[in-house]
Amino acid sequence: MTVDTSGPEEQAAVSRLVESATTWLFVPGSRPDRYARALGSGADVVIVDLEDAVAPGDKGRARESAAGLLASNPAVAVRVNGAGTPWHAGDLALVARYSCAVVLPKAESPDAVGDVVRASRSKVVLPLVESARGVVHATQLAAVEGVRRLILGNADLAQQLGVAPDDRQALLMSRSQLVAASAYADLVAPVDGVTLELTDSSVCAGDARHGREMGFGGKLCIHPAQVAAVRDAYRPTEAELTWARNVMASAEAGAARVGDTMVDRPVVLRAEWLLRQERSL
């Protein structure tokens, strides 16, 4: 997906991009040889990672490579290094030059998130919630002006909790907290974390379906091969679409039910949402 961020509407354009995105693909900032493949993967948003995927000695070089990419592809996002690290200020200086969305890792403090919003040229920030403190503070993080979506960092969170990153039951409360916090702050549905399994796409597809059932609106990918699996998992099923069309037809005809389902405003809104999903995916 491409977006024009050169004009006065750049902030709104970047906001629309991140709010509509389902598939999010990481690419290491220190591997510019992988940039083209990431951009051609079909992912809605490519995140140039300056944090976990980059060794300390390569941070400066990664930032320079990212700058080159942003100069020609301003719609990509950047995961900066966290507040309190030696590289945070330099990363903020980078994103201040380009109209990119900013992913802030280890997001726990609303004040730290606000600092990134103020430093960002696009004013579009996505807190990556990957600690127990971040989960507990999710409602406050979501309420910071300039935050457009929350993202779950399941791997780091699971490590802190002493559970496996793919343990759905153990992370159930954390996922629900991000979904509820997003809705409370009138944000679009949050972005789910990564699937570490790279060879079996059915694992990623299953994780994506679980996230969708939990109320997430997209998922992080760590390999281009995961993008299609995530997109397909978030696409409404034929049964859902048939139900949605029947609901809309009944509502237009003034009917009070479709089969065994009462047709009221929440039901109509879900039907409309499913049909919008069909058009966007």
TORMI-345694 format. One record per residue: x, y, z of N, C-alpha, C in turn. Coordinates in pm, whole numbers, plus 50000, padded with zeros to 5 digits. Layout:
N
nx_ny_nz_cax_cay_caz_cx_cy_cz
X_Y_Z_X_Y_Z_X_Y_Z $
...
//
This chain:
281
nx_ny_nz_cax_cay_caz_cx_cy_cz
50086_49881_50000_50000_50000_50000_50089_50124_50000 $
50053_50221_49918_50129_50345_49912_50041_50461_49954 $
50103_50567_49996_50027_50683_50041_50111_50807_50016 $
50044_50914_49972_50112_51041_49948_50124_51115_50081 $
50246_51134_50127_50268_51206_50252_50346_51334_50230 $
50339_51389_50107_50420_51506_50076_50346_51637_50099 $
50211_51631_50110_50133_51753_50119_50089_51785_50260 $
50001_51885_50274_49957_51929_50407_49872_51825_50479 $
49822_51725_50408_49739_51622_50469_49822_51500_50511 $
49954_51517_50525_50039_51400_50549_50002_51328_50679 $
49975_51401_50784_49943_51336_50910_49816_51252_50898 $
49713_51308_50835_49589_51233_50816_49611_51112_50727 $
49697_51127_50625_49722_51016_50534_49792_50901_50606 $
49891_50933_50687_49960_50828_50762_49866_50765_50862 $
49781_50844_50925_49682_50791_51020_49590_50692_50950 $
49541_50730_50833_49450_50640_50760_49520_50510_50725 $
49646_50519_50689_49722_50400_50653_49731_50304_50771 $
49775_50352_50886_49796_50262_50999_49663_50214_51058 $
49558_50294_51046_49430_50253_51101_49361_50147_51016 $
49394_50142_50888_49331_50044_50800_49416_49919_50781 $
49538_49919_50829_49632_49810_50800_49600_49684_50879 $
49611_49571_50811_49593_49440_50873_49726_49367_50887 $
49810_49375_50787_49937_49302_50787_50052_49398_50806 $
50139_49366_50905_50252_49451_50943_50378_49366_50941 $
50474_49401_50856_50593_49318_50839_50718_49390_50887 $
50791_49326_50979_50919_49378_51024_51028_49348_50921 $
51120_49443_50907_51243_49419_50831_51357_49484_50910 $
51469_49413_50930_51579_49471_51008_51635_49595_50941 $
51651_49702_51017_51707_49823_50960_51848_49806_50908 $
51920_49711_50965_52059_49687_50925_52071_49597_50803 $
51958_49557_50744_51961_49469_50626_51890_49536_50508 $
51951_49640_50452_51886_49707_50338_51868_49615_50218 $
51943_49504_50215_51925_49408_50107_51790_49338_50114 $
51722_49350_50228_51590_49288_50243_51476_49388_50225 $
51507_49512_50207_51403_49615_50198_51309_49590_50079 $
51365_49561_49963_51282_49547_49843_51185_49431_49858 $
51232_49321_49914_51144_49206_49932_51031_49239_50029 $
51065_49311_50135_50962_49349_50232_50858_49439_50168 $
50903_49538_50091_50810_49630_50027_50724_49560_49921 $
50776_49454_49864_50701_49380_49763_50622_49263_49818 $
50617_49250_49950_50553_49134_50012_50401_49141_50011 $
50347_49260_49990_50203_49278_49999_50156_49322_50136 $
50250_49338_50229_50213_49386_50363_50157_49527_50355 $
50057_49554_50437_49999_49688_50439_50099_49790_50490 $
50176_49753_50592_50277_49842_50649_50405_49762_50670 $
50516_49816_50626_50648_49761_50654_50708_49842_50769 $
50756_49772_50871_50818_49837_50987_50968_49816_50981 $
51043_49923_50959_51189_49914_50964_51229_49910_51111 $
51292_49802_51151_51323_49779_51291_51464_49827_51324 $
51472_49928_51411_51601_49976_51458_51635_49921_51597 $
51543_49839_51653_51561_49793_51791_51611_49650_51797 $
51525_49553_51825_51566_49416_51855_51645_49350_51744 $
51613_49382_51618_51677_49313_51505_51815_49368_51473 $
51861_49469_51546_51987_49536_51514_52082_49528_51633 $
52202_49476_51609_52303_49467_51714_52349_49607_51755 $
52392_49625_51879_52434_49758_51925_52535_49826_51835 $
52630_49749_51784_52732_49809_51699_52684_49850_51561 $
52563_49806_51525_52509_49836_51392_52400_49942_51395 $
52374_50001_51511_52261_50095_51522_52277_50216_51431 $
52395_50274_51427_52415_50392_51343_52398_50361_51197 $
52455_50249_51153_52444_50210_51012_52298_50180_50977 $
52226_50117_51069_52085_50086_51044_52004_50215_51028 $
52035_50314_51109_51963_50440_51101_51988_50507_50967 $
52111_50503_50920_52143_50561_50789_52069_50489_50677 $
52064_50357_50685_51993_50279_50583_51844_50310_50586 $
51789_50321_50706_51647_50354_50719_51617_50490_50659 $
51707_50587_50680_51689_50720_50624_51680_50714_50473 $
51764_50632_50412_51759_50618_50268_51628_50561_50220 $
51574_50465_50294_51445_50406_50258_51333_50507_50276 $
51334_50578_50387_51228_50674_50415_51224_50788_50315 $
51339_50823_50261_51344_50931_50165_51263_50899_50039 $
51255_50770_50004_51181_50731_49884_51053_50657_49914 $
51036_50612_50040_50916_50539_50079_50868_50591_50215 $
50815_50710_50218_50781_50773_50347_50667_50706_50421 $
50597_50612_50357_50483_50550_50425_50522_50434_50514 $
50646_50391_50513_50686_50284_50602_50689_50335_50746 $
50679_50242_50841_50688_50276_50982_50829_50245_51032 $
50864_50300_51147_50995_50276_51207_50976_50236_51352 $
51036_50123_51390_51042_50091_51532_51172_50148_51586 $
51158_50249_51669_51274_50314_51729_51321_50234_51849 $
51438_50267_51899_51483_50210_52025_51409_50277_52140 $
51393_50203_52249_51309_50248_52358_51364_50368_52433 $
51275_50437_52503_51314_50549_52588_51413_50500_52693 $
51517_50579_52716_51619_50542_52814_51736_50467_52756 $
51731_50429_52628_51845_50363_52563_51937_50469_52502 $
52061_50433_52475_52155_50531_52417_52118_50575_52276 $
52030_50500_52210_52000_50528_52069_51867_50599_52050 $
51792_50620_52157_51656_50673_52146_51655_50813_52085 $
51740_50901_52134_51740_51039_52086_51775_51046_51937 $
51873_50968_51896_51910_50967_51755_51798_50915_51667 $
51726_50814_51715_51613_50762_51639_51501_50866_51628 $
51477_50939_51735_51374_51043_51730_51412_51154_51633 $
51542_51184_51626_51587_51285_51529_51560_51237_51386 $
51572_51106_51366_51544_51050_51233_51396_51065_51199 $
51306_51021_51288_51164_51023_51253_51109_51165_51248 $
51181_51260_51306_51139_51399_51296_51157_51453_51154 $
51238_51385_51074_51267_51430_50937_51171_51373_50834 $
51098_51268_50870_51015_51198_50771_50874_51176_50825 $
50780_51166_50733_50640_51148_50772_50607_51001_50786 $
50669_50938_50884_50648_50795_50905_50577_50772_51038 $
50503_50663_51045_50448_50620_51173_50563_50567_51258 $
50550_50582_51389_50656_50543_51482_50604_50437_51578 $
50675_50325_51584_50644_50219_51679_50740_50234_51798 $
50684_50254_51918_50764_50271_52038_50765_50143_52119 $
50880_50075_52129_50885_49950_52207_50886_49977_52357 $
50858_49870_52432_50861_49877_52579_50775_49993_52631 $
50662_50018_52563_50577_50131_52601_50511_50102_52735 $
50537_50189_52832_50481_50175_52966_50431_50308_53022 $
50494_50416_52981_50466_50547_53038_50396_50637_52937 $
50280_50693_52973_50216_50790_52884_50306_50910_52852 $
50387_50951_52949_50476_51065_52925_50579_51032_52817 $
50636_50910_52822_50734_50871_52721_50669_50863_52583 $
50545_50812_52578_50473_50806_52451_50448_50948_52400 $
50409_51038_52489_50386_51177_52448_50511_51242_52394 $
50628_51210_52452_50754_51264_52402_50779_51221_52258 $
50746_51096_52227_50766_51046_52090_50668_51113_51995 $
50545_51132_52038_50448_51202_51953_50499_51341_51917 $
50549_51412_52017_50598_51548_51992_50719_51549_51900 $
50802_51445_51908_50922_51440_51824_50891_51395_51682 $
50782_51324_51664_50749_51267_51533_50693_51373_51440 $
50735_51368_51316_50681_51462_51217_50536_51430_51183 $
50503_51301_51177_50367_51262_51141_50270_51269_51259 $
50325_51269_51382_50241_51266_51503_50154_51141_51508 $
50203_51032_51448_50131_50905_51447_50220_50802_51516 $
50181_50763_51637_50264_50675_51720_50185_50551_51759 $
50255_50438_51761_50194_50311_51797_50274_50250_51913 $
50222_50259_52036_50291_50198_52149_50291_50045_52137 $
50409_49987_52153_50424_49841_52153_50422_49796_52299 $
50315_49732_52339_50294_49693_52478_50351_49553_52496 $
50460_49544_52570_50528_49415_52583_50580_49389_52724 $
50510_49443_52823_50543_49419_52963_50416_49423_53046 $
50423_49367_53165_50307_49370_53254_50268_49513_53287 $
50366_49599_53309_50336_49739_53337_50265_49805_53219 $
50309_49773_53100_50244_49829_52981_50101_49782_52968 $
50076_49654_52998_49938_49602_52991_49850_49674_53092 $
49899_49689_53215_49822_49755_53319_49793_49901_53282 $
49888_49966_53213_49873_50107_53174_49817_50124_53034 $
49764_50019_52974_49721_50025_52834_49616_50133_52810 $
49525_50150_52904_49421_50251_52886_49480_50391_52879 $
49579_50419_52966_49644_50551_52963_49727_50569_52837 $
49794_50464_52791_49874_50474_52669_49784_50503_52549 $
49670_50436_52544_49579_50454_52432_49520_50594_52428 $
49513_50659_52544_49451_50792_52552_49544_50906_52514 $
49673_50879_52495_49768_50984_52459_49736_51038_52319 $
49725_51169_52308_49696_51229_52177_49810_51198_52080 $
49775_51147_51963_49874_51106_51864_49888_50956_51854 $
49843_50883_51953_49843_50737_51946_49729_50693_51854 $
49760_50608_51758_49661_50564_51661_49621_50417_51680 $
49711_50335_51729_49679_50195_51758_49774_50144_51865 $
49730_50042_51937_49817_49969_52027_49863_49842_51958 $
49984_49797_51994_50039_49673_51940_50081_49586_52057 $
50052_49456_52047_50093_49362_52151_50230_49304_52119 $
50322_49314_52214_50452_49249_52202_50451_49121_52283 $
50398_49015_52225_50374_48892_52301_50502_48821_52343 $
50609_48831_52265_50730_48756_52298_50795_48809_52426 $
50817_48940_52433_50878_48997_52553_50785_48986_52673 $
50656_49007_52651_50560_48995_52760_50559_48854_52816 $
50558_48756_52729_50557_48616_52775_50682_48584_52854 $
50796_48637_52810_50920_48610_52883_50911_48665_53025 $
50856_48785_53039_50843_48843_53173_50745_48764_53259 $
50639_48714_53198_50538_48641_53272_50578_48496_53299 $
50683_48450_53232_50727_48312_53251_50641_48211_53178 $
50585_48251_53064_50502_48162_52984_50553_48160_52841 $
50501_48067_52761_50541_48057_52621_50471_48167_52541 $
50539_48226_52442_50478_48335_52364_50358_48292_52282 $
50343_48160_52261_50228_48111_52186_50121_48051_52276 $
50133_48073_52407_50034_48022_52503_49913_48115_52504 $
49810_48077_52433_49694_48165_52419_49622_48187_52551 $
49613_48083_52632_49543_48097_52759_49617_48192_52852 $
49750_48180_52858_49828_48263_52949_49822_48411_52911 $
49807_48439_52782_49806_48578_52734_49664_48629_52707 $
49564_48551_52749_49426_48588_52723_49391_48723_52784 $
49425_48743_52912_49391_48868_52979_49462_48986_52914 $
49589_48969_52878_49664_49078_52817_49604_49119_52683 $
49566_49021_52603_49503_49054_52475_49371_49127_52498 $
49291_49076_52590_49163_49140_52617_49181_49283_52668 $
49285_49304_52747_49310_49438_52800_49340_49537_52688 $
49420_49496_52590_49452_49585_52479_49329_49613_52392 $
49247_49511_52372_49125_49530_52293_49031_49627_52364 $
49013_49607_52495_48923_49694_52571_48977_49836_52580 $
49108_49851_52603_49169_49983_52613_49155_50059_52481 $
49170_49990_52370_49156_50054_52239_49014_50102_52217 $
48917_50017_52250_48777_50056_52233_48742_50173_52325 $
48793_50171_52447_48764_50278_52543_48816_50412_52493 $
48932_50410_52424_48993_50533_52373_48948_50566_52232 $
48851_50492_52179_48800_50513_52043_48909_50492_51938 $
49003_50403_51965_49101_50364_51865_49048_50245_51786 $
49104_50225_51668_49070_50104_51595_49131_49984_51667 $
49090_49865_51630_49134_49743_51698_49287_49732_51696 $
49345_49681_51805_49491_49674_51814_49551_49569_51720 $
49683_49570_51714_49759_49478_51629_49818_49368_51717 $
49797_49245_51679_49845_49131_51757_49994_49108_51733 $
50054_49029_51822_50198_49005_51818_50240_48904_51713 $
50364_48857_51726_50427_48775_51624_50401_48626_51645 $
50416_48552_51538_50425_48406_51541_50568_48369_51508 $
50634_48297_51597_50777_48267_51579_50801_48150_51485 $
50701_48067_51462_50711_47956_51368_50714_48010_51225 $
50819_47975_51150_50839_48031_51017_50811_47933_50904 $
50817_47803_50931_50807_47706_50822_50666_47656_50797 $
50582_47656_50898_50445_47606_50885_50349_47724_50888 $
50298_47764_50772_50212_47881_50765_50079_47861_50836 $
50040_47734_50856_49913_47709_50924_49918_47754_51070 $
50037_47754_51130_50050_47801_51268_50022_47951_51275 $
50081_48025_51184_50056_48170_51179_49910_48199_51148 $
49852_48122_51057_49712_48142_51023_49622_48117_51143 $
49653_48011_51220_49575_47982_51339_49587_48092_51444 $
49709_48144_51461_49729_48254_51556_49652_48377_51511 $
49652_48402_51381_49580_48519_51329_49430_48505_51350 $
49378_48386_51327_49234_48364_51351_49199_48384_51498 $
49288_48336_51586_49264_48355_51729_49263_48504_51763 $
49358_48579_51709_49361_48723_51734_49235_48792_51684 $
49189_48754_51569_49066_48812_51514_48948_48783_51605 $
48940_48659_51654_48832_48622_51745_48838_48701_51876 $
48959_48740_51917_48978_48816_52040_48945_48964_52022 $
48932_49009_51897_48901_49149_51872_49015_49230_51815 $
49124_49164_51774_49235_49236_51711_49201_49265_51565 $
49268_49366_51511_49242_49407_51374_49357_49385_51279 $
49462_49318_51326_49578_49293_51242_49684_49219_51320 $
49796_49190_51253_49899_49108_51317_50037_49144_51262 $
50136_49137_51353_50276_49155_51315_50326_49029_51245 $
50408_49049_51142_50472_48939_51071_50623_48957_51079 $
50696_48846_51086_50842_48853_51090_50905_48788_50967 $
50821_48744_50873_50871_48688_50748_50768_48715_50640 $
50814_48748_50518_50718_48778_50411_50618_48666_50385 $
50659_48540_50412_50569_48428_50386_50448_48428_50479 $
50454_48502_50589_50342_48505_50682_50233_48604_50640 $
50265_48693_50551_50171_48801_50517_50041_48747_50459 $
50049_48657_50363_49929_48604_50299_49843_48527_50398 $
49908_48451_50487_49834_48373_50586_49755_48463_50679 $
49816_48574_50721_49747_48668_50809_49631_48736_50735 $
49656_48778_50615_49550_48846_50539_49429_48754_50519 $
49456_48628_50484_49346_48534_50462_49270_48507_50591 $
49343_48500_50703_49278_48471_50831_49186_48583_50875 $
49220_48706_50840_49139_48821_50880_49027_48851_50781 $
49028_48782_50668_48921_48804_50570_48794_48734_50618 $
48677_48799_50615_48553_48734_50657_48525_48607_50576 $
48469_48507_50641_48435_48384_50574_48310_48402_50489 $
48287_48308_50398_48167_48316_50315_48041_48309_50400 $
48046_48229_50507_47929_48219_50596_47901_48353_50664 $
48008_48421_50706_47991_48552_50770_47935_48653_50672 $
47985_48649_50549_47940_48746_50450_47794_48721_50410 $
47758_48593_50398_47618_48561_50368_47526_48611_50478 $
47567_48587_50603_47490_48636_50717_47477_48787_50714 $
47590_48856_50686_47589_49002_50685_47497_49057_50577 $
47500_48995_50458_47413_49040_50350_47265_49017_50386 $
47237_48904_50450_47099_48876_50490_47052_48976_50595 $
47140_49011_50687_47105_49109_50790_47073_49243_50726 $
47158_49287_50634_47136_49417_50571_47007_49417_50490 $
46982_49306_50421_46858_49298_50342_46735_49301_50434 $
46744_49230_50546_46632_49230_50640_46612_49366_50703 $
46722_49433_50737_46712_49566_50797_46648_49664_50701 $
46686_49656_50575_46628_49746_50475_46480_49719_50455 $
46441_49591_50474_46300_49556_50457_46218_49578_50583 $
46288_49616_50692_46218_49641_50817_46191_49516_50898 $
46256_49403_50862_46235_49278_50935_46307_49283_51068 $
46253_49210_51166_46308_49213_51302_46403_49099_51330 $
46417_49004_51235_46505_48890_51261_46555_48830_51131 $
46671_48763_51142_46727_48683_51033_46749_48544_51091 $
46669_48449_51050_46678_48317_51110_46646_48326_51258 $
46743_48284_51340_46724_48290_51485_46786_48415_51547 $
46834_48507_51464_46903_48627_51514_46812_48749_51507 $
46800_48820_51619_46727_48946_51620_46808_49051_51547 $
46743_49131_51465_46810_49237_51391_46790_49369_51466 $
46894_49411_51539_46892_49541_51604_47018_49618_51563 $
47036_49736_51619_47146_49821_51572_47284_49755_51587 $
47319_49694_51700_47451_49629_51709_47470_49521_51603 $
47365_49446_51573_47375_49341_51471_47398_49403_51334 $
47327_49510_51304_47346_49578_51175_47487_49636_51164 $
47536_49694_51272_47671_49751_51269_47776_49644_51245 $
47760_49524_51304_47856_49417_51279_47847_49372_51133 $
47726_49364_51080_47711_49325_50939_47780_49426_50848 $
47761_49555_50877_47827_49658_50797_47978_49645_50807 $
48029_49616_50928_48174_49602_50948_48229_49485_50867 $
48160_49373_50868_48205_49257_50792_48210_49286_50642 $
48112_49357_50592_48110_49391_50449_48222_49490_50415 $
48253_49581_50506_48366_49670_50483_48497_49591_50481 $
48510_49494_50569_48628_49409_50570_48648_49337_50439 $
48538_49289_50384_48546_49219_50255_48603_49310_50147 $
48562_49435_50149_48607_49528_50045_48754_49570_50066 $
48800_49569_50189_48934_49622_50217_49044_49516_50212 $
49009_49389_50222_49111_49283_50227_49121_49210_50094 $
//
